[in-house]
Amino acid sequence: MTHLGDRISGLVDGELSHEVRDRALAHVAHCAACRAELDAERLVKDRLSRAAVPPPSADLTDRLVALAGPGGPVPPRERSMPLAPVVPTLPPPGRGPRARRADGRRPAVRGRARRLRYATAGAVCVAGLVLGTAFAAGGTQPAAGTPVLPPAGQLSVEHAATHSGLPLSDPAFDAVTASFGGLTFPGAPAR
């Protein structure tokens, strides 16, 4: 290993890997120039860590405080449409939601009633999607008296087909099949 060079700061800061650090320390033990540079680097780091942090200047502090206050250097965002105050008004007599025109038809639905209809239609659509998804994902349940059998027989057949006909001789499989009291599985090889 030649002189450490830039690895001295990594050694002082603890940024070297275990192997590289060990080689660097072994080099420092025999090289007086690198040992002196390492001691100087450690001294600089020690002095910097003990040095007090200088306070920010008054000008910087004033500018930062001004940024937080209203009307800082960035102008406030203007709205494209000024907001007008919303004043609730009552419809004139004979013009309420149940009023009819002279020809007997109801007037066009506006505003709040239209939004209510859209919200109701949206809620019905969402409920239909949720129920349809639940129905499709639910699947079917076996009848109450039907025993549930694990697909061990199918796994045994797949094993025999993919492993050149070698029999499946797993003690756990034998224990599982024995626990079913001699039940045979469709497609399972005879034992």
LINQUI-V832647 format. One record per backbone hydrogen bond with DSSP energy under -0.5 kcal/mol. CO is the residue of the C=O (numbers start at 1). NH is the residue of the N-H. Records with the same first field share a line. If there is no record, write none. Layout:
CO = NH ; NH
This chain:
4 = 7
5 = 8
6 = 9 ; 10
7 = 11
8 = 12
9 = 13
10 = 14 ; 15 ; 16
17 = 21
18 = 22
19 = 23
20 = 24
21 = 25
22 = 26
23 = 27
24 = 28
25 = 29
26 = 30
27 = 30 ; 31
30 = 32
31 = 35
32 = 36
33 = 37
34 = 38
35 = 39
36 = 40
37 = 41
38 = 42
39 = 43
40 = 44
41 = 45
42 = 46
43 = 47
44 = 48
45 = 49
46 = 50
47 = 51
57 = 61
58 = 62
59 = 63
60 = 64
61 = 65
62 = 66
63 = 67
64 = 68
65 = 69
69 = 72
73 = 75
85 = 87
86 = 88
92 = 95
96 = 99
99 = 107
101 = 104
105 = 101
110 = 113
111 = 115
112 = 116
113 = 117
114 = 118
115 = 119
116 = 120
117 = 121
118 = 122
119 = 123
120 = 124
121 = 125
122 = 126
123 = 127
124 = 128
125 = 129
126 = 130
127 = 131
128 = 132
129 = 133
130 = 134
131 = 135
132 = 136
133 = 137
134 = 138
135 = 139
143 = 146
147 = 149
150 = 152 ; 153
151 = 155
152 = 156
153 = 157
154 = 158
155 = 159
156 = 160
157 = 161
158 = 162
159 = 163
160 = 165
163 = 166
167 = 169
169 = 171
170 = 174
171 = 175
172 = 176
173 = 177
174 = 178
175 = 179
176 = 180
177 = 180 ; 182
178 = 181
180 = 183
185 = 188
